[in-house]
Amino acid sequence: MAAAPGDPVQIVYIFAFGTAAAVCFGSLVRARKVEDDETRYGLVGLLVGSGGWSASHASLLALPGADLKIGAYMIGLVLGFSTVFSWLYFCSAYSGRALHREPRLRQAAVGLYLAVVLVKLTNPLHQQYFVAETVRNGTVYVDIQQQAFHWMAAGLSYAFAAVGLFLLFVAFAHAGVHPLPLGRPPC
């Protein structure tokens, strides 16, 4: 966010985030054709959340003025965190598990999501999620410094993402598919 308007690096980032958003939203056409309802719901939620997050980051870089940039950043925070739960829902459904149907897990997930979103949206009052400073250095940009709550939510997000990967790897292993060699060079 510290680039001058028209800076080639900033333009590349805007293009990259915009392209990612377009790919996510464009993929919805195919995702809606997934036969299993629950897998489709998880995949569509993941694509919408990821596309929205990418679009918010493109907007963050492209919009003028600190208030608009911070607004785009906060929208991205909310949408980005939603992808964690869509990912878990998708992984549970795709792997043939029923975790996404468990009422207590769903209630806990919704409660956790809303609690974290509440912390994010009330950040202007407490600044425990991030601190935004407007910097004027030939141009105006917003310097965002993440605080403790950000790092806790990020850690939780990555832990949940790992759980989703574990569900998929176990399902692949039981199906006789060995996904781990995909990351190894051929012998």
Residue pairs with C-beta under 8 A, 6 or more apart in sequence:
1 60
1 61
1 69
1 141
1 142
1 143
1 144
2 135
2 137
2 141
2 143
3 9
3 10
3 61
3 141
4 10
4 138
4 139
5 64
5 139
10 61
13 57
13 58
13 61
14 58
14 61
14 62
17 54
17 55
17 57
17 58
17 61
18 54
18 55
18 58
20 50
20 51
20 54
21 51
21 52
21 54
21 55
21 58
22 51
23 51
24 47
24 48
24 50
24 51
24 54
25 47
25 48
25 51
27 47
28 44
28 47
28 48
31 40
31 43
31 44
31 47
32 40
32 44
34 40
34 43
36 93
36 94
38 89
38 93
38 100
38 101
39 90
39 93
39 94
41 89
41 93
42 86
42 87
42 88
42 89
42 90
42 91
42 92
42 93
42 94
42 100
43 86
43 90
45 82
45 83
45 85
45 86
45 89
45 90
46 83
46 86
46 87
46 90
48 86
49 79
49 80
49 82
49 83
49 86
50 83
52 75
52 76
52 79
53 76
53 79
53 80
53 83
56 72
56 73
56 75
56 76
56 79
57 72
57 76
59 68
59 72
59 75
60 69
60 72
60 73
60 76
63 69
63 72
64 140
65 140
66 132
66 134
66 140
66 142
69 141
69 142
70 132
70 142
73 130
73 132
73 142
73 144
74 120
74 121
74 123
77 120
77 129
78 117
78 120
78 121
81 113
81 116
81 117
81 120
81 153
81 157
82 113
84 156
84 157
84 160
84 161
85 109
85 113
85 160
87 160
87 161
87 164
88 99
88 100
88 109
88 160
88 163
88 164
89 100
90 164
91 163
91 164
91 165
91 167
91 168
92 98
92 99
92 100
92 167
93 100
94 168
94 171
95 167
95 168
95 170
95 171
96 171
97 167
97 171
99 105
99 167
100 106
116 153
116 156
119 128
119 129
119 149
119 153
120 129
120 149
120 153
123 129
123 130
127 147
128 147
128 148
128 149
129 146
129 147
129 149
129 150
129 153
130 144
130 145
130 146
130 147
130 150
131 144
131 145
131 147
132 142
132 143
132 144
132 145
133 142
133 143
133 145
134 140
134 141
134 142
134 143
135 141
135 142
135 143
146 154
168 179
169 179
169 180
172 178
172 179
